[in-house]
């Protein structure tokens, strides 16, 4: 890709060499060959040594048997997804949104979904009576049919089924995430398709940080509260 590279390391036996050392050697050798080529071509600049890479790297350890073919397929599909982003840049915006109290939240996707006049929050609770749940489902169905937007973290199985139904029926989605998005983030699979169609906006509860946060009840309540605030019109594009 123009700004990043993927490659796979197959570990055949235990080694005391840290992955960071392997990466440093790989990046250093690539940059060394590049600089030698510049010198040979007589186009070396004033900088004594040009590095081809930024600092750091993002690694993912594939622990399950079925992960490797999925990851290879994802890498192979990278060019197609990039072309989609180039064709529809407005659907792949990365930025921030702000609530009425001045708090900022990272966002990715079609920011314009946030200003739709018909946004309904999706939440299913065990405390709902059958009548209450039916009323809500009818309202969500009406929202999708009227080209409105459903917003939720879509955590429970019932909420996920609502999202699946909405997506299959042309609905538009604001998905609340636990955190924001890495600099190299792009949505994958169905989320990428929804982005390219302008039907998805993802909003992170907090700025991006490495490592996955445990999905606690308190965190779920925060994400649902943000969804309710969006539905009430208290969160807008910056």
C-alpha positions as CSV (number, residue, x, y, z in Angstrom):
1,X,0.0,0.0,0.0
2,X,1.2,3.6,-0.5
3,X,1.7,4.4,3.2
4,X,2.0,1.0,4.9
5,X,3.1,-2.6,4.4
6,X,1.7,-5.9,5.7
7,X,3.8,-9.0,6.1
8,X,3.5,-12.3,7.9
9,X,6.0,-13.9,10.2
10,X,5.8,-17.7,10.7
11,X,7.4,-18.6,14.1
12,X,8.9,-22.1,13.7
13,X,10.7,-22.4,17.1
14,X,11.2,-20.4,20.2
15,X,13.7,-17.5,20.1
16,X,15.1,-15.0,22.5
17,X,15.1,-12.4,19.8
18,X,12.4,-9.9,20.5
19,X,9.9,-9.0,17.7
20,X,11.1,-5.3,18.1
21,X,14.6,-6.3,17.2
22,X,13.4,-8.2,14.1
23,X,11.3,-5.2,13.0
24,X,14.2,-2.8,13.6
25,X,16.5,-4.9,11.5
26,X,14.0,-5.3,8.7
27,X,13.2,-1.6,8.6
28,X,16.9,-0.6,8.9
29,X,17.9,-2.9,6.0
30,X,15.1,-1.6,3.7
31,X,16.2,2.0,4.4
32,X,19.9,1.1,3.9
33,X,19.2,-0.4,0.5
34,X,17.1,2.6,-0.4
35,X,19.8,5.1,0.5
36,X,22.4,3.1,-1.4
37,X,20.2,3.2,-4.4
38,X,19.9,7.0,-4.1
39,X,23.6,7.3,-3.9
40,X,24.1,5.1,-6.9
41,X,21.6,7.1,-8.9
42,X,23.3,10.3,-7.8
43,X,20.2,11.8,-6.3
44,X,21.0,11.6,-2.6
45,X,19.8,14.6,-0.7
46,X,21.4,16.7,2.0
47,X,20.0,14.4,4.7
48,X,22.7,11.8,5.4
49,X,20.2,8.9,5.9
50,X,16.6,8.7,4.9
51,X,14.3,6.2,6.8
52,X,11.5,4.7,4.9
53,X,9.5,4.0,8.1
54,X,7.9,5.8,11.0
55,X,8.7,4.8,14.5
56,X,6.9,1.7,15.9
57,X,4.7,-1.0,14.4
58,X,1.4,-2.6,14.9
59,X,1.5,-6.4,15.4
60,X,-1.3,-9.0,15.7
61,X,-0.6,-12.5,16.9
62,X,-2.8,-15.1,15.2
63,X,-3.7,-17.7,17.7
64,X,-6.5,-19.6,16.1
65,X,-6.3,-21.9,13.1
66,X,-8.8,-20.0,11.0
67,X,-7.3,-16.6,11.5
68,X,-4.5,-16.8,9.0
69,X,-6.6,-17.2,5.8
70,X,-8.9,-14.4,7.0
71,X,-6.0,-12.1,7.6
72,X,-4.4,-12.9,4.2
73,X,-7.8,-12.3,2.5
74,X,-8.0,-8.9,4.3
75,X,-4.5,-7.9,3.2
76,X,-5.3,-9.0,-0.4
77,X,-8.5,-6.9,-0.4
78,X,-6.7,-3.8,0.8
79,X,-6.3,-2.2,-2.7
80,X,-10.0,-2.5,-3.4
81,X,-11.0,-0.9,-0.1
82,X,-8.5,2.0,-0.8
83,X,-10.1,2.6,-4.2
84,X,-13.5,2.7,-2.5
85,X,-12.2,5.3,0.0
86,X,-10.8,7.4,-2.9
87,X,-14.1,7.3,-4.8
88,X,-16.2,8.2,-1.7
89,X,-14.0,10.3,0.6
90,X,-17.0,11.9,2.3
91,X,-18.0,8.4,3.5
92,X,-14.6,7.7,5.1
93,X,-14.1,10.9,7.1
94,X,-12.0,10.8,10.3
95,X,-12.7,13.6,12.7
96,X,-14.4,14.5,16.0
97,X,-17.9,15.2,17.1
98,X,-18.9,17.3,20.2
99,X,-21.7,17.0,22.7
100,X,-23.6,20.0,24.2
101,X,-21.3,20.0,27.3
102,X,-18.2,20.4,25.1
103,X,-16.9,16.9,25.2
104,X,-15.2,15.6,22.0
105,X,-15.5,12.1,20.6
106,X,-13.5,10.5,17.8
107,X,-15.6,9.6,14.7
108,X,-15.1,7.8,11.5
109,X,-17.5,7.4,8.5
110,X,-20.3,9.6,7.2
111,X,-20.4,12.5,9.6
112,X,-23.6,13.8,7.9
113,X,-25.6,10.9,9.6
114,X,-25.3,12.9,12.8
115,X,-27.4,15.7,11.5
116,X,-30.2,13.5,10.3
117,X,-33.6,14.7,11.7
118,X,-34.7,11.1,12.5
119,X,-32.3,9.3,14.8
120,X,-33.5,6.6,17.2
121,X,-31.4,4.9,19.9
122,X,-31.6,1.1,20.1
123,X,-31.5,-0.5,23.5
124,X,-33.0,-3.7,24.8
125,X,-33.4,-4.3,28.5
126,X,-34.7,-7.2,30.5
127,X,-36.8,-4.7,32.4
128,X,-38.9,-3.9,29.3
129,X,-42.3,-5.4,29.2
130,X,-43.4,-7.2,26.1
131,X,-45.6,-4.3,25.1
132,X,-42.7,-1.8,25.7
133,X,-40.3,-3.9,23.6
134,X,-42.8,-4.3,20.8
135,X,-43.4,-0.5,20.8
136,X,-39.7,0.1,20.5
137,X,-39.3,-2.5,17.7
138,X,-42.1,-0.9,15.7
139,X,-40.4,2.5,16.2
140,X,-37.0,1.2,15.0
141,X,-38.7,-0.4,11.9
142,X,-40.5,2.8,11.1
143,X,-37.2,4.7,11.4
144,X,-35.4,2.4,8.9
145,X,-38.3,2.5,6.5
146,X,-38.4,6.3,6.7
147,X,-34.6,6.5,5.9
148,X,-33.7,7.5,9.4
149,X,-30.7,6.4,11.5
150,X,-30.4,3.9,14.3
151,X,-27.7,4.6,16.9
152,X,-26.4,2.1,19.5
153,X,-23.4,0.1,20.6
154,X,-25.5,-2.9,19.6
155,X,-24.1,-5.0,22.5
156,X,-26.7,-7.6,23.3
157,X,-27.8,-10.4,21.0
158,X,-31.2,-8.7,20.5
159,X,-29.6,-5.4,19.6
160,X,-27.3,-7.1,17.2
161,X,-30.3,-8.7,15.5
162,X,-31.9,-5.3,15.2
163,X,-28.7,-4.0,13.5
164,X,-28.5,-7.0,11.1
165,X,-32.2,-6.5,10.1
166,X,-31.6,-2.7,9.6
167,X,-28.5,-3.3,7.5
168,X,-30.2,-5.9,5.3
169,X,-33.1,-3.5,4.8
170,X,-31.1,-0.5,3.7
171,X,-30.9,1.1,7.1
172,X,-28.2,3.6,8.2
173,X,-26.3,3.1,11.4
174,X,-24.3,5.1,14.0
175,X,-22.2,2.6,15.9
176,X,-20.9,3.5,19.3
177,X,-17.5,2.0,20.0
178,X,-15.5,1.6,23.2
179,X,-12.7,3.8,21.9
180,X,-11.5,5.8,18.9
181,X,-9.5,4.8,15.9
182,X,-5.8,4.2,15.2
183,X,-4.1,6.4,12.6
184,X,-4.1,3.5,10.1
185,X,-7.6,2.4,10.9
186,X,-10.0,1.4,8.1
187,X,-13.2,-0.6,8.6
188,X,-13.3,-4.2,7.6
189,X,-15.8,-6.5,5.9
190,X,-19.4,-5.5,6.2
191,X,-18.5,-2.3,8.0
192,X,-16.4,-1.2,5.0
193,X,-19.2,-1.9,2.7
194,X,-21.6,0.2,4.8
195,X,-19.0,3.0,4.9
196,X,-18.6,3.0,1.1
197,X,-22.4,3.2,0.8
198,X,-22.5,6.2,3.2
199,X,-24.6,4.2,5.7
200,X,-22.2,4.1,8.7
201,X,-20.7,6.4,11.2
202,X,-18.6,5.1,14.1
203,X,-18.1,7.1,17.2
204,X,-15.7,6.2,20.0
205,X,-16.5,6.8,23.6
206,X,-12.8,7.7,24.3
207,X,-9.7,8.4,22.4
208,X,-7.8,5.5,20.9
209,X,-5.4,3.5,23.0
210,X,-3.7,0.2,22.4
211,X,-5.1,-2.8,24.1
212,X,-8.8,-3.9,24.5
213,X,-10.8,-2.6,27.4
214,X,-13.0,-5.0,29.3
215,X,-16.7,-4.6,28.5
216,X,-18.1,-3.8,31.9
217,X,-21.6,-2.8,32.9
218,X,-20.5,0.7,33.6
219,X,-18.9,1.0,30.1
220,X,-22.0,-0.4,28.4
221,X,-24.1,2.2,30.3
222,X,-21.8,5.0,29.1
223,X,-22.0,3.9,25.5
224,X,-25.8,3.7,25.7
225,X,-25.9,7.1,27.3
226,X,-23.9,8.5,24.4
227,X,-26.3,6.9,22.0
228,X,-29.3,8.5,23.8
229,X,-27.5,11.9,23.7
230,X,-27.1,11.5,19.9
231,X,-30.7,10.6,19.4
232,X,-31.7,13.6,21.4
233,X,-29.6,15.9,19.2
234,X,-27.1,16.8,21.8
235,X,-24.1,15.6,19.8
236,X,-23.1,17.4,16.6
237,X,-20.2,17.6,14.1
238,X,-17.5,20.0,15.2
